[in-house]
Amino acid sequence: MSGTPRLRTAALLTAAAAVLTLAGCSSSGGGSGDAQAGFVSGNGGLDTVPLSARKPAPAIGGNDLEGKPIALSDYKGEVVVVNIWGSWCSPCRAEAKGLEQVYEKYKSQGVQFVGINTRDTDPTNAKRFEDVNGISYPSIYDPDGTQILKFPKGSLNPQSIPTTMVIDRQGRLAARAMKGLTPDELTTLVAPIVAEKQ
């Protein structure tokens, strides 16, 4: 008889942990260190950094999903949109085709998209995700989050997946969204940075 309440408690704790894990996948809340990274809260969780407060993006790199080397420094002088995603993440699936749509719209204007795939223990799942969603830009395979942790404190919450960062042509962190994005929301982040004079 005494085992039944313990089993119920264990089941409730397991369910609560699962809910928190799923909430982390789609969390749109900002971290408490935002001021350190210079982000100014915008509308609907779309945050920007004023030109005078921008800090250099970290040296992110690794292998893509095919095992080929890739680094943000490969795209020096371009606006780089970095999307942190996992094939297991529902908001990532919801935004994927819209990301590709905006990439196609801006790639001729010196804009490169780079994904960072995280928490997928097998790259096969990540490749399948890209095939299903028609993703044509590369992704760094980062199953343990090593590359994500290189971002400065306050620039993103590692529990917020998806997160999208925009890096300006000078290699500085310029904008961020810690939630799944619609094509219109992503355009709102990208367009002003593309329009900036070098």
C-alpha positions in Angstrom: 0.0 0.0 0.0 2.8 2.4 0.9 4.4 1.8 -2.6 1.4 3.2 -4.4 1.8 6.8 -3.2 5.6 6.6 -4.0 4.8 5.4 -7.5 2.3 8.2 -8.0 4.9 10.8 -6.7 7.6 9.4 -9.0 5.2 9.5 -12.0 4.2 13.1 -11.2 7.9 14.2 -10.9 8.7 12.4 -14.2 5.8 14.2 -15.9 6.8 17.5 -14.5 10.3 17.1 -15.7 9.0 16.2 -19.2 6.9 19.3 -19.3 9.8 21.5 -18.3 12.0 19.9 -20.9 9.4 20.5 -23.6 8.9 24.1 -22.4 12.6 24.6 -22.7 12.4 23.6 -26.4 10.0 26.4 -27.2 10.9 28.9 -24.5 10.8 32.5 -25.7 12.0 34.1 -22.4 15.2 36.1 -22.3 18.1 35.3 -20.0 18.9 37.5 -17.0 22.2 38.5 -18.6 20.8 40.3 -21.6 22.2 43.7 -20.6 25.7 42.2 -20.7 25.3 41.1 -24.3 23.8 44.5 -25.3 20.4 43.2 -26.5 17.4 45.5 -26.3 14.1 43.8 -25.9 11.9 44.3 -28.9 8.4 43.3 -29.9 7.4 39.7 -29.5 10.8 38.4 -28.3 12.7 39.9 -31.2 15.8 41.6 -29.7 18.4 43.8 -31.3 21.7 45.4 -30.4 22.5 49.0 -31.2 25.5 49.5 -33.5 27.6 51.1 -30.7 27.0 48.1 -28.3 27.6 45.2 -30.6 30.2 42.6 -29.6 32.1 40.1 -31.8 30.4 36.8 -32.4 32.4 33.8 -31.1 34.5 31.6 -33.2 31.9 29.0 -34.0 32.9 26.0 -36.2 33.0 22.2 -36.5 31.8 19.7 -39.1 28.6 19.9 -41.0 26.1 17.0 -41.1 28.2 15.4 -43.9 31.4 15.6 -41.9 32.9 18.6 -43.8 34.5 21.5 -41.9 32.5 24.7 -41.5 33.0 27.9 -39.5 31.3 31.2 -39.2 34.6 32.8 -40.3 34.0 31.2 -43.8 31.4 33.9 -44.3 33.4 37.0 -43.4 31.8 40.2 -44.8 28.3 38.6 -45.1 25.3 38.9 -42.8 25.1 35.4 -41.1 21.8 34.1 -39.7 22.6 31.3 -37.2 19.7 29.1 -36.3 20.1 26.7 -33.3 17.8 23.7 -33.8 17.2 20.0 -33.1 15.2 17.5 -35.1 13.3 16.5 -31.9 12.0 20.1 -31.3 8.5 20.9 -32.4 9.0 24.7 -32.8 12.1 23.9 -34.9 10.0 21.8 -37.3 7.3 24.5 -37.4 9.8 27.2 -38.5 12.1 25.2 -40.8 10.4 25.8 -44.1 10.1 29.5 -43.4 13.8 29.8 -42.6 14.6 28.3 -46.0 12.1 30.7 -47.6 13.8 33.7 -46.1 17.3 32.3 -47.0 16.2 32.0 -50.6 15.0 35.6 -50.5 18.2 37.1 -49.1 21.1 34.9 -50.2 21.8 37.0 -53.3 22.2 40.0 -51.0 25.2 38.7 -49.1 23.3 36.8 -46.5 24.3 33.3 -45.4 22.3 31.0 -43.1 24.1 28.5 -40.9 22.3 26.0 -38.6 23.7 24.6 -35.4 22.1 21.2 -34.8 22.2 20.2 -31.1 21.1 17.3 -28.9 20.7 15.0 -31.9 22.8 12.0 -31.0 22.8 10.7 -34.5 23.3 13.0 -37.5 21.0 10.7 -39.5 18.0 12.3 -37.7 19.3 15.8 -38.5 19.8 15.0 -42.2 16.3 13.6 -42.5 15.0 16.8 -40.9 16.8 18.9 -43.5 15.6 16.7 -46.4 12.0 16.7 -45.3 12.0 20.5 -44.9 14.1 21.3 -48.0 16.9 23.0 -46.1 19.7 23.9 -48.5 22.0 25.8 -46.1 24.6 24.0 -44.0 24.4 23.1 -40.3 27.2 22.5 -37.8 26.7 19.2 -36.0 27.0 20.1 -32.3 25.3 17.2 -30.3 26.7 18.2 -26.9 26.2 22.0 -27.3 30.0 22.8 -27.3 29.6 25.5 -29.9 26.4 27.0 -28.4 28.3 27.5 -25.1 30.8 29.7 -26.9 28.2 32.5 -27.3 28.7 35.2 -24.6 26.6 35.2 -21.5 23.3 36.9 -22.1 23.3 36.3 -25.8 21.2 33.3 -25.6 19.8 30.8 -23.1 21.0 27.3 -24.1 17.7 25.9 -23.0 15.9 28.0 -25.6 15.7 26.0 -28.8 15.1 27.2 -31.4 17.1 30.4 -31.1 18.1 32.5 -34.1 21.0 35.0 -34.0 21.9 37.5 -36.7 25.5 38.5 -37.1 26.3 41.7 -39.0 28.8 42.1 -41.9 31.5 43.0 -39.3 31.1 39.8 -37.5 29.2 41.2 -34.5 26.0 39.9 -32.7 23.2 42.2 -34.0 19.9 40.5 -33.3 18.3 37.5 -31.7 15.0 35.6 -31.3 14.7 32.9 -28.7 11.6 31.3 -30.1 10.3 29.7 -33.3 9.9 32.4 -36.1 7.5 33.0 -38.9 9.0 34.2 -42.2 7.7 37.8 -41.4 9.3 37.8 -38.0 12.7 36.6 -39.4 12.5 39.2 -42.1 12.0 41.9 -39.4 15.2 40.8 -37.8 17.3 40.4 -41.0 16.2 43.2 -43.3 17.5 46.2 -41.2 20.9 44.5 -40.8 21.2 43.7 -44.5 20.4 47.4 -45.2 23.2 48.7 -42.9 26.1 50.5 -44.7 29.4 48.8 -44.2 
